[in-house]
Amino acid sequence: MAINYKLNGMGKLQKGLLERVSKKDVINVVKTNTTQMQQTAMSKASSVYTKGYSTGDTKKSIGVSFEDGGMSGTTGLGMEYNPYTEKGTRFMAAEPLLEPTFNSQKTKFKSDLEKLLK
């Protein structure tokens, strides 16, 4: 079970975006933000896991993929134990990596989409 966060360029904004800007511009924003989210998560992996966990496998497992012709991008953790490190268990505290990165990036993503509309 992997943990994934997804940035979508479609949805409720689809009609307004595609009436005002080119699909290529939206795809570029999705690609840029998804890739930035992956890179940020990879750079933070060493500082988030402070309880002696090895970060090598987690860092290498942070992947990125694109769907819907580039209108959706996903960044995710690929190790089977990542849901436990991300959310915690009753025996260990959560050490979230992807959720804070996603929350930070979604603000920039929204801002980048709004810039396209101006």
N, C-alpha and C positions, 0 to 999 in steps of 0.2 A: 504494500500500500504506500504509494508515494504522496507527497504533499505538493500541491500545485496552486499557483495563483495565476490568474488570467487577466490580461488587459484586452478589452474588446473595443474596437473602433466602430462597431456597428451598434445595434440596439436602438434606443430611443433617439439618439442623435443621427441615425443613419440618413433619414430623409433630408434633414436640414444640412448636414455636412455635404452630402453628395450633390445637393442643389447649388451649393455655394463654392465648393472647392473640388478639386479633382480627386478621384479615388487613389491615385498615385501618391498624393500628398498625405492622405490619411494613412495609407500603408506605411509610408516613411515614418510617420509619428509613432505608429504601433511598433514597428521594427526597432526604432531608436530607443523607445522607452522599455520595451521588453529586454533588449540587450543590455541596457543600463542597469535594469533590475538584476539581471543575472550577474553582471560584473560587480555590482555593489554587494550582493550576497556572497560572492566568492571572496571579496576582499574582507568582509566582516566575519567570515567563518572562523578565523583564528582568534578574534577577540570575543566572540560570543560564547564559545565553548571553553569555559574557564575551570571546569571541575575535573580536568585531567583527561577529558575525552580526546582521542585522536581526531584531528580535523581533516586529514588527508582524503579519506574516502568520501566524506560528506562534500568537501570542496570540489572534488572531481565529479561528483554525481549531480551537481547543479547544472541542469540542462535548460535548453530553450527550444521551443518549437513554434511553428506558425501554421495557422489553419485559415479557412475561409478566404483563400486567395491572398493571405497576408493581412486580412482585416482583424485577426485575432492572434495574439501571441501569448504563450504560456512559459513561465519560468517555474521550475520545480526541483524539489529534492528527490533524489532517486534511490536512496538506501532504505531498506525495509524498516530500519529502526528510527527513521527521521520523524514519524508522527510522535514518538515518545520524547525525543529531544525537543521538538517544537512545542508540544502541548503539555509535556510533563506526565507523570503518573502519580499514583498515591505514594510511591516510594522515592520519587525524584522530582525536583522542581523543574518547571519548564525553562528552557533556554531558547526562546524563539529567535529564529534567524530570518526566515522568509516573511513572516507576518509584518514585522516592523519595516522591513525593506519595501514590501508591497504598499503599506500605508503611506510611506514617504513618497514612493514613486507615483502612486495614483494621483497625488496632488499635482505633480509635474505633468503627468499625462493629460489630466484635465485642462491644465493651463495651456499646454501645447495645442490641444484640440481647439480651445477657445481662440488662440492666436490665429489659427487657420481661418476662423470665421470673421475676423476683423479685416 
